[in-house]
């Protein structure tokens, strides 16, 4: 099933647009990106997309738990790494190298 490419169409009143291709990928690394208008020839072409950190609930007194990191198409991606801090808390560290390595 094709995903909608124009999420803002919901808010603007314009009809949603369907993706030209059901699944696009990178020729260099083989990563799939889901529906899109074009694929990628080199990893550097898709290396600066946003990362979405997904939780199973909203922030609040009882916050949601980490689920996964996803690309803009909702596909699970592996970026960064967990690190324990000196104060006992944990953090996910995502660096520019994580993007250029894909």
Secondary structure, DSSP 8 states (H G I E B T S, - for coil): ---BS-TTHHHH-----B-SEEEEEBTTT--EEEEES--BSSHHHHTT---EEEESS-SSSS---EEEEE-TTS-EE--SEEEE-TTS-EEEE--HHHHHT-
